């Protein structure tokens, strides 16, 4: 007969030897649906001798996003931008810009159509989830600057019909709709036409993009819009005091109304836009008009200049992540997403192109963010806001609250 003390010791040793329940494995970066809200890569789509699915050596090609690197960095897709350069606020200026924007929209469609088994167009959150389940990359469309609409906000419907689901009123200069963060105030926020633009965006179920807007424009859109705003590629002013960035108080107001700020890599320091860099940038914005030899020459000169005059000064991956972590604390994980401004001036040492995205997930893990948090920030918040805009429009059309 086993004595009581011996029996107790045996039971205790059995309990100590029992294996602990294993915690569920954390998702790898590639296991998340990863979307970026502002991809300027369409400016490369028309380049002679260039293909979206090809291999592009960073030493000889300035492109930061292609399908090969989307796989390498596990970027599942995002919003491909129709960017229209601002011209004069005249009938001819508007007409020229509208023709250009239509052509850029068609170019995006034609490029994606070359790879039907690898990438698909998305119009709704459900489309994005379905394409991801099918193992395909996801392509939404966005519109950076509404200048091309002229004074006819009904043209928004044409671009909605073309697949645009995210649009901003303004770019680097104030226009007929609103004041830009990069220009002197013209309207002290939205113009009367800009207020109609907000209403039409809501009616169509398109998400309003507040990146590039002045503080006053942001404030007024936040007040007027019936659905949450998205900033597709903006940084926090906490990291660098620049009008292109959003301050903490406005980030909190954005979050309180359900919106989200998508973290950019730009304006974390003074932009080193020397005359030499400005000349190269001018050529880059029209790279599709250059011969393959001139494209290579542009890349060579750009990389050489990077060695002595980095475009964003001393800003790097570490400073970027400091900014990201600060904004997450201010806004909360339900109101943060990513839009680095790839192929539009984004990228920093340590996060030069999309192949570096797994490093962001790794750093967020170290900061204590789990699978549910990462799911929201990489795509969940974006799809939620797109869905809210579309549901509001459908309910308004049906006459239901």
Buried (B, 14 or more C-beta within 10 A) or exposed (E): EEEEEEEEEEEEEEEEEEEEEEEEEEBEBBBBBBBBBBBBBBBBBBBEEBBBEEEBEBEEBBBBBBBBBBBBBBBBBBBBBBBBBBBEBEEEBBEBBBEBBBEBBEBBBEBBEEBEEBBBBBBBBEBBBBBBEEEBBBBBBBBBBBBBBBEEBEBBEBBBEBBBBBBBBBBBBBBBBBBBBBBEBBBEBBBEBBBBBBBBBBBBBBBBBBBBBBBBBBBBBBEBBBBBBBBBBBBBBBBBEBBBBBBBEBBEBBBEEBBBBBBBBBBBBEBEEEEEBEEBEEBBBEBBEBEEEEBEEBBEBBEEBBEEEBBBBEBBBEBBBBBBBBBBEBBBBBBBBBBBBBBBBBBBBBBBBBBBBBBBBEBBBEEEBEBEBBBBBBBBBBBBBBBBBBEBBEEBEEEEE
